[in-house]
Amino acid sequence: MFRPAFSLILFMVALLGCTESVSRDTPSRILLMGDSLMAVHGMSGRSVANGVESALKEPVVDRAVSGARFFYRLPISGAAGLSIRKQYRAGNWDWVILNGGGNDIFFGCGCGACDRRIDQLISKDGRRGAIPGFASRMRAKGAQVIYVGYLRTPGITSPIEGCTDEGDEMDRRVARLAALDRGVHFLSLADLVPHGDQSYHAVDRIHPSPKASAAIGARIARLIAQSEARR
């Protein structure tokens, strides 16, 4: 009895979180995908995608959904966005902005004995796993990929404090992936939050505040602008 009700809740979350469709007339060249790091504050127009749009002065298609994972088996809610890989829609994308993996770790192993799950997401050398495979797929379509790293809570007690080591390890591995391909960029958030500063997190001390979403969006926009200036 639990699973159908839980699936319905996830499906409704997906419908609420994934608000932008992609059509032939979509003017954007930037696609954003991922989990709640990206999706939070979308309904109020203060999400990471909105931050990128504000900084670059151009539209971003936001397909991110709170609770999304790389490994997600339920077909209907997965197609609605709870599967990160199914958030993708065909388009003439120059940039694909991406995050994810935290929910796979938190729900898949509770941030304990997670080596196998992390290996499934990305191997130690950055060459194998769901994340490198998806990045490779985007690169084959001609897009550059930005993977946004783990948001820290320095000096603040967080409900997901036990996931810190796993988040750090994920960042290290994605950085290795980025070193293998000039078209894959790792954007670290390790230095974003000043020690003890609670203004960068929502009241749950897990998700970014509107201030943090804007700062993350600005960092992404700066990376895009700098990369394009070097061409």
N, C-alpha and C positions, 0 to 999 in steps of 0.2 A: 504493500500500500504506500510505502514511503517513496519509492522510486518514481511512480507516475507523477505524484504531486511535486516532487523535487524537480523533475524534468520540466514540468509546466512552468515552475518559477524561473528556471534557467532560460527557458524559451522566451518568457516575457521580458527578462532582463536583456536578452539579446536583441529583441525587437526595439526596446527603448534605447539601447546603447548604439546600435548601428543605424545611423540616421541618414546617411548620404548614399544615394544610388549613383551608378555610373552609366551614362548613355553615350551615344555617338557624339552628342553635342557638348559633352563635358569639356569645359575649356582648360581645366587644370592639367598640369604636367607633373603634379606631386600627389602621391598616394600615401596615406598614413594608416597603419594597421597596428593592432596590439591589444593590450588588456587595459585594466583600469588606470594605470599610469597615464595612458593617453586619453581614455574615454571620460574620466571624471571631469565634471564641470561643463560637459558638452551641451547640456540642455540650457545652461545659462550663458553660453557663448564665451566661456573663459577656459576652454580646454587647451591642451598643448597645440592641437591643430590651429586653433584660433590665434595662439601666440605666434606660430609660424606665419600665418596669413598676415598678421599685423606687422611683423618685422619685414617680410618680403614684399608686401603690398601685392599679393597675388593669391588666387584661391588654392585651397588644399582639400582634396577629397578625404574625408575622415571615415574610415570603416572600423575603427576600434570599438571593442565591446568589453565592458567590465566582466571579469570572471573568465575571460577567454584563455585557452591553453593551446599548445601545439599538439598535444595528444588528447583528442576528444572524440568519443565514439558514438554519441547519440546523433543520429542523422539530421533530424529536423532542426533542433536548436544549434547543431554544429553548422548547418548551412546558413542559419540566421546570424552567425558571427561568433559563436562560442568556440569554434575551431578557428584559430588564427589563420591557418593556411587557406581556409575557405572564405576568409574575408576578402581575398584578392578578387578583383574584377579586371577584365582585360581593358587596356587603355594605352595611350601613347605616353607612358610615364618616363620622365627623365630621372625622377627620384622616387624611391620607395623607402619610407621611414617606418621603422619596425621596433617593437620590443616584445618581450614575452619570455616565458619559462618559469616565472615566479609561481604562478598558480599550479603548474605541473609539479613543482617541487613541494609546495605547501600542501596541496591536496593529494599528491601522489605518494609522498613519504613523510609528510609532517615535519620536514626539515631535519629528519633523523635518518641515518644510514641511507643517504641519498646518492651515493656514488653511481649506482646503476642508472638511476633516473637522469642524473646530470650527463652521464656518458651517452644516453639516448638522445639528449638534447644536443650535445656537442662534445666531441672527444677532446682529450687533453691537448692534442696538437691542433685543434681547430678545423680539422679536415673532414670529419664525418659527423653524422647526426642530423636531427630534424632542422636545426638552425642553419648549418652550412648547406644542407640540401635545398632549403627554401631560398637562401641567398643566391645560390647557384642558379636556381630557376629564374629568379628576377634578373640576374646578370645576363642570362641567355636571351632575355627579352629586350635587352638594351638599357635597362635602368641601373643607376647607381643606388646602392643600398646604405642606409644609415641605421645601425642598430644602437638603440639607446639603452644604457646600462642601468644598474641597480641604484635606487634612491636610498641614501643612508639617513639614519637618525642619530647623528653624533651627539652624545651627552643627553639623550632623551630615551627613556624607557618605552619600547614599542611592543605591541602584542606579537610581532613577528621577529623579535630580537634573536630568537633561535635560528633564524634563517640567514644571519649575517655572513657566516663562513661560506655558505652555499652561494650567496649572492656575489661575494668577492671572487669565488672560484669561477662562476659563470662569466664575470667580467674579464678575468684573465684569459679564459678560453676564447671568448669572442674577440678580444684584442689580438690573439694569435691568428684567428681567421682573417681579420682585417689586414694583418701584415702579409697575408698570402695573395691579396688581390687589391690593387689600387682603387678599384671601383666599389669596395666594401669599406665602410667607415665605422669605427667604433666611437661612440660619443659617451664618455664617462661622466657620471654625475657625482663622483666621489667627493669632489670639492664644492659641490653646489650649496650645501647646507652648513652654515657656520655652527660651531660647537654650541649646543644648548639652545639654539634658536628654534622655537616652536612655530614660527610664522610660516615656515615652508611646508607644514603638514596640516591636513584636516584634523578635526577633533579626535578622529580614530587613531592618529599617529601612525597611520599606514599609508594613506593616499596623499598626493600632493595637494596643497592649498592652491587657490587661484594664483597667488603670487608665485608659487613654485612652477605651476603649469606655464605661466607667462615666461618665467626664466628659462625653463627647458625649451620652450618654443623659440626663444631668442637665440639660444645656443645652437639649435638645429639650423635656424635660418643663417646664422653666422658661418656655420660649417659649409652650407650650400653655397653661399656667396663667395667665400674664400676659395672653395674648390673650383667654382666656375671662373673666377678671376685668374686662376693659374693656367687655364687652358689656352 
